[in-house]
Protein backbone atom coordinates (compact mmCIF):
# COMPACT_ATOMS: atom_id res chain seq x y z
CA UNK A 1 0.00 0.00 0.00
CA UNK A 2 1.47 3.33 -1.07
CA UNK A 3 1.48 6.25 1.29
CA UNK A 4 0.59 9.70 0.12
CA UNK A 5 2.76 12.51 1.45
CA UNK A 6 1.64 16.05 1.65
CA UNK A 7 3.58 18.72 -0.25
CA UNK A 8 4.65 20.23 3.08
CA UNK A 9 6.39 17.02 4.21
CA UNK A 10 8.08 16.62 0.82
CA UNK A 11 9.29 20.23 0.86
CA UNK A 12 10.56 19.87 4.43
CA UNK A 13 12.54 16.75 3.56
CA UNK A 14 13.95 18.48 0.47
CA UNK A 15 14.93 21.57 2.52
CA UNK A 16 16.70 19.43 5.15
CA UNK A 17 18.62 17.52 2.49
CA UNK A 18 19.66 20.79 0.80
CA UNK A 19 20.82 22.22 4.13
CA UNK A 20 22.88 19.10 4.91
CA UNK A 21 24.43 19.13 1.46
CA UNK A 22 25.30 22.82 1.70
CA UNK A 23 26.74 22.44 5.23
CA UNK A 24 29.05 19.66 4.09
CA UNK A 25 30.84 22.00 1.68
CA UNK A 26 33.44 24.55 2.74
CA UNK A 27 34.59 27.56 0.80
CA UNK A 28 35.05 27.29 -2.95
CA UNK A 29 33.27 23.93 -3.19
CA UNK A 30 35.70 21.92 -1.07
CA UNK A 31 34.45 19.50 1.53
CA UNK A 32 34.95 20.59 5.11
CA UNK A 33 37.89 18.60 6.46
CA UNK A 34 39.51 18.27 3.04
CA UNK A 35 43.13 19.21 2.45
CA UNK A 36 43.96 22.61 0.98
CA UNK A 37 47.27 23.62 -0.53
CA UNK A 38 49.24 26.37 1.16
CA UNK A 39 50.48 28.64 -1.63
CA UNK A 40 53.05 30.87 0.12
CA UNK A 41 55.09 28.07 1.69
CA UNK A 42 58.56 29.60 1.41
CA UNK A 43 57.48 32.92 2.95
CA UNK A 44 55.02 31.49 5.48
CA UNK A 45 56.81 31.74 8.83
CA UNK A 46 54.34 29.44 10.62
CA UNK A 47 54.80 26.67 8.05
CA UNK A 48 58.60 27.02 8.09
CA UNK A 49 58.58 26.87 11.90
CA UNK A 50 56.46 23.70 11.77
CA UNK A 51 59.02 22.16 9.40
CA UNK A 52 61.83 23.08 11.79
CA UNK A 53 59.77 21.63 14.67
CA UNK A 54 59.30 18.37 12.70
CA UNK A 55 63.05 17.93 12.20
CA UNK A 56 63.80 18.79 15.84
CA UNK A 57 61.21 16.28 17.09
CA UNK A 58 62.56 13.60 14.74
CA UNK A 59 66.10 14.24 16.00
CA UNK A 60 64.89 14.17 19.62
CA UNK A 61 63.20 10.80 19.07
CA UNK A 62 66.42 9.48 17.48
CA UNK A 63 68.42 10.53 20.56
CA UNK A 64 65.89 8.89 22.89
CA UNK A 65 65.69 5.71 20.86
CA UNK A 66 69.44 5.30 20.34
CA UNK A 67 70.35 6.87 23.69
CA UNK A 68 73.12 8.85 21.98
CA UNK A 69 73.86 10.94 18.90
CA UNK A 70 75.71 9.13 16.13
CA UNK A 71 75.79 11.76 13.39
CA UNK A 72 72.50 10.65 11.84
CA UNK A 73 70.57 13.74 12.87
CA UNK A 74 68.97 15.87 10.20
CA UNK A 75 69.55 19.57 9.56
CA UNK A 76 66.47 21.55 8.57
CA UNK A 77 66.70 23.51 5.29
CA UNK A 78 63.12 24.54 4.42
CA UNK A 79 59.56 23.41 3.81
CA UNK A 80 59.05 23.09 0.05
CA UNK A 81 55.34 22.17 -0.08
CA UNK A 82 52.48 22.12 2.40
CA UNK A 83 48.80 21.37 2.79
CA UNK A 84 46.41 22.13 5.63
CA UNK A 85 43.41 20.16 6.88
CA UNK A 86 40.95 21.33 9.50
CA UNK A 87 40.28 18.50 11.96
CA UNK A 88 40.28 18.66 15.78
CA UNK A 89 42.74 21.49 15.28
CA UNK A 90 44.76 21.90 12.10
CA UNK A 91 46.74 19.10 10.53
CA UNK A 92 49.68 20.17 8.35
CA UNK A 93 51.10 17.88 5.68
CA UNK A 94 54.61 19.11 4.92
CA UNK A 95 57.37 18.27 2.45
CA UNK A 96 60.51 19.15 4.38
CA UNK A 97 63.92 19.55 2.77
CA UNK A 98 66.67 18.51 5.19
CA UNK A 99 70.33 17.55 5.07
CA UNK A 100 71.10 13.93 5.92
CA UNK A 101 74.74 12.80 5.78
CA UNK A 102 75.63 15.90 3.73
CA UNK A 103 72.92 15.15 1.13
CA UNK A 104 69.69 17.07 0.55
CA UNK A 105 66.67 14.86 1.08
CA UNK A 106 62.90 15.43 1.21
CA UNK A 107 60.83 14.09 4.09
CA UNK A 108 57.08 13.97 4.58
CA UNK A 109 55.84 15.28 7.89
CA UNK A 110 52.41 15.47 9.50
CA UNK A 111 51.94 17.89 12.40
CA UNK A 112 48.73 18.52 14.32
CA UNK A 113 48.32 21.95 15.92
CA UNK A 114 45.66 22.71 18.54
CA UNK A 115 46.11 26.42 19.28
CA UNK A 116 43.49 26.59 22.04
CA UNK A 117 45.60 24.24 24.22
CA UNK A 118 48.98 25.46 22.87
CA UNK A 119 49.73 22.01 21.48
CA UNK A 120 51.91 20.85 18.56
CA UNK A 121 52.40 17.17 17.90
CA UNK A 122 54.46 15.39 15.27
CA UNK A 123 52.27 12.56 13.99
CA UNK A 124 54.49 11.22 11.22
CA UNK A 125 57.94 11.85 9.76
CA UNK A 126 59.41 9.70 7.00
CA UNK A 127 61.46 9.95 3.81
CA UNK A 128 59.41 11.08 0.83
CA UNK A 129 58.94 8.40 -1.78
CA UNK A 130 57.91 10.69 -4.60
CA UNK A 131 58.67 14.39 -4.70
CA UNK A 132 59.70 16.46 -7.68
CA UNK A 133 61.23 19.75 -6.59
URRA-V71773 format. One record per backbone hydrogen bond with DSSP energy under -1.0 kcal/mol. CO is the residue of the C=O (numbers start at 1). NH is the residue of the N-H. E is the energy in kcal/mol with one decimal. If there is no record, write none. Layout:
CO;NH;E, CO;NH;E
This chain:
6;10;-1.9, 7;11;-2.5, 8;12;-2.2, 9;13;-2.5, 10;14;-2.4, 11;15;-2.6, 12;16;-2.4, 13;17;-2.4, 14;18;-2.4, 15;19;-2.4, 16;20;-2.5, 17;21;-2.3, 18;22;-2.6, 19;23;-2.4, 20;24;-1.3, 22;25;-1.2, 24;32;-1.6, 27;30;-1.5, 30;26;-5.2, 31;34;-2.1, 36;84;-2.8, 40;44;-1.1, 44;48;-2.3, 45;49;-2.4, 46;50;-2.1, 47;51;-2.0, 48;52;-2.3, 49;53;-2.7, 50;54;-2.2, 51;55;-2.0, 52;56;-2.5, 53;57;-2.8, 54;58;-2.3, 55;59;-2.7, 56;60;-2.5, 57;61;-2.4, 58;62;-2.1, 59;63;-2.3, 60;64;-2.2, 61;65;-2.6, 62;66;-2.9, 63;67;-1.4, 75;99;-2.8, 78;97;-3.4, 81;95;-2.7, 82;38;-2.6, 83;93;-2.5, 84;36;-2.7, 85;91;-3.3, 87;89;-2.3, 89;87;-2.3, 90;113;-3.1, 91;85;-2.2, 92;111;-2.3, 93;83;-2.0, 94;109;-2.6, 95;80;-2.9, 95;81;-1.0, 96;107;-2.8, 97;77;-2.3, 97;78;-1.5, 98;105;-2.6, 99;75;-1.6, 100;103;-1.5, 103;100;-3.0, 105;98;-2.8, 106;128;-2.6, 107;96;-3.2, 108;126;-2.2, 109;94;-3.2, 110;123;-3.1, 110;124;-1.4, 111;92;-3.3, 112;121;-2.1, 113;90;-2.7, 114;117;-1.5, 114;119;-1.9, 115;118;-1.1, 119;114;-2.6, 121;112;-2.6, 124;110;-2.4, 126;108;-3.5
